[in-house]
Amino acid sequence: MTHQGKVFCVHSSANRGPAPIPQEGNWDKVTEINQINGLTHGVGGCAPQQGTCKLTLNIKGGVIQEALVETIGCSGMTQSAAMAGEILPGKTILEALNTDLVCDAINVAMRELFLQIVYGRSQTAFSEGGLPVGAGAEELGKNMRSHIGTITGSLEGGPRYLEIAEGYVMELGLDNQDEIIGYKFVNLGKMMNLIRDGVSPGEAFNKAVGVYGRFKEAVKIIDPRKE
């Protein structure tokens, strides 16, 4: 419809801008990438589902300040993670979303994190001031090593714990019904830190060994890799 040769504009009172999102203890109406802040993590898988990436980003002013890239799957992912670790810091989250991060799984993780962050679903959404740069590496713990769970099981042999959060599993403790009630492990991160500090490998190994659960009550002990 025209009015005196011009399009007639009907005004709307509904245009109040974007809905506010929670960011580091505030409610912000975000219209620019440089208004985005938060620390968060998430995962992505590659197209053939043969590997996955857990990505952690700490973002200040829309710019990635630090990135933690953890991968499991095909061997090529480790090289891709190394490249992504060089590529991501210093980029805005929009740049990172449109950057080839080499590995499909890392690209998918970046996409999922972008969605979390711009919708106000970061891990620090309600944490006043967010987390300082360096906090991303705290995901690894004081030994700076990824927590990997590796469990195998078969109908014939039952379950075998190989790697748990505490470390590399050396022995499984069983009760009188042959059920797992605990395990002995060596914390490889702690062991390597001791060796780097000058402790002999044998002593470092002994200092890094521990037990979990009711291992000391076990009536039978097996090596999960050999028995």
KASULQUI-V205812 format. One line per field, one symbol per residue. ss: DSSP state (a for helix, b for strand, c for the rest). psi: psi as a letter, one per 40 degrees, with the letter a starting at -180 (. if undefined). Layout:
# KASULQUI-V205812
ss=???
psi=???
This chain:
# KASULQUI-V205812
ss=cbbccbbcccccccccccccbbbccbbbccccaaaccbbbbbbbbccccccbbbbbbbbbccbbbbbbbbbbcccaaaaaaaaaaaaccccbaaaaaccccccaaaaaaaaaaaaaaaccccccccccccccccaaaaaacccccccccbbbbbcccbbbbbbbccbbbbbbbbcccccbbbbbbbcaaaaaaaaaccccaaaaaaaabbbbbcaaaccbbbccccc
psi=iihfeihhhhiheegeaiiiihhfeihhhheideehiihiiiiiiidefeiihhhhihhhfehhdihhhhihbideddddddddddddheiidddddfhhfdhddddddddddddddeeffidfdehheaiiheddeedeieefhihhhhhiiiddeaihhdhiddahhdihhiaeefiheiihihhdddddddddeeiidddddddehiiiafdeeiehhiheee.
